[in-house]
Amino acid sequence: MQNSRTVVVASVVSVVAVALVAGAELSQAQDAGSWVIVDIVQVKPEKLRDFEKLYRDEINPALRKAGVPWRHVWQTGEFGETYERHLITPMASFAELDAGGPLRRVLEPREYDRVIEKLRRSIDRRQSYAVLYRADLSVESEDVSGFPIARVTSLQVAPGRGAEFEALLRENLETFRAAGVVFGVYQRQFGPGPVVWQIVENLRSYAELERGGILRAFGDESGRVASQLAGVLVSVERTVLKYDPTLSFTAVAEPTGQQN
């Protein structure tokens, strides 16, 4: 989820080299995390009730029947696209996709087509991403219940600087823990747009947005630490999401510290 393309031959060689390095980093990272599929949909305002009913009455029961252990749904929290929804589903391996996904496994072809057509009529667009949870770079909590707000900081790291970014997180994990700063780190690896790192903090209320991001763990030294990221980060985007329990379900316990 981070890649720009150019047509100059010399640049193409550089892009290929970066892609090979990124692929090696990805294969190494898989041992330290787990995959989720994140679907971001824009619901048609006049079809919101139909969308919610379809998920509650048909899609979620089918996913449960297919053995999907949990699915979490988030909506825009005050800032952003009002009718945008983020649907997060665990993925044991990419081999699941060879069978067409969980809905295809449990629905007859005609029933599957009917459900997908109803879904298509209720949304304007859908973007799907494969996202890798990095437990080795995260500060986990045994319980993230009662934290209905999520601050998501999306970071695009400069090509070739990923190791520096990882090192800054890894070398300061104890500082974050000592300060009680809990967050999950994700890599958005496949899907539209560039590869993006995401830092997700679960909050009890909107009021907690005022205390700042994860660098608050360094107190008066936060400016110095931030300066270490100069040249490492290409862009920073912050969004706020609100958990939707009515469209979510949990059948078994998930790994702690993950975006819930």
Secondary structure as GFF3:
##gff-version 3
##sequence-region A 1 260
A	DSSP	alpha_helix	9	29	.	.	.	ID=ss1
A	DSSP	three_ten_helix	30	32	.	.	.	ID=ss2
A	DSSP	beta_strand	33	43	.	.	.	ID=ss3
A	DSSP	three_ten_helix	45	47	.	.	.	ID=ss4
A	DSSP	alpha_helix	48	54	.	.	.	ID=ss5
A	DSSP	pi_helix	55	59	.	.	.	ID=ss6
A	DSSP	alpha_helix	60	65	.	.	.	ID=ss7
A	DSSP	beta_strand	70	76	.	.	.	ID=ss8
A	DSSP	beta_strand	84	91	.	.	.	ID=ss9
A	DSSP	three_ten_helix	94	99	.	.	.	ID=ss10
A	DSSP	alpha_helix	102	106	.	.	.	ID=ss11
A	DSSP	alpha_helix	109	122	.	.	.	ID=ss12
A	DSSP	beta_strand	123	134	.	.	.	ID=ss13
A	DSSP	three_ten_helix	135	137	.	.	.	ID=ss14
A	DSSP	beta_strand	149	157	.	.	.	ID=ss15
A	DSSP	alpha_helix	162	171	.	.	.	ID=ss16
A	DSSP	alpha_helix	173	178	.	.	.	ID=ss17
A	DSSP	beta_strand	184	190	.	.	.	ID=ss18
A	DSSP	beta_strand	196	203	.	.	.	ID=ss19
A	DSSP	three_ten_helix	206	211	.	.	.	ID=ss20
A	DSSP	three_ten_helix	214	221	.	.	.	ID=ss21
A	DSSP	alpha_helix	222	227	.	.	.	ID=ss22
A	DSSP	beta_strand	233	243	.	.	.	ID=ss23
A	DSSP	beta_strand	249	250	.	.	.	ID=ss24
###
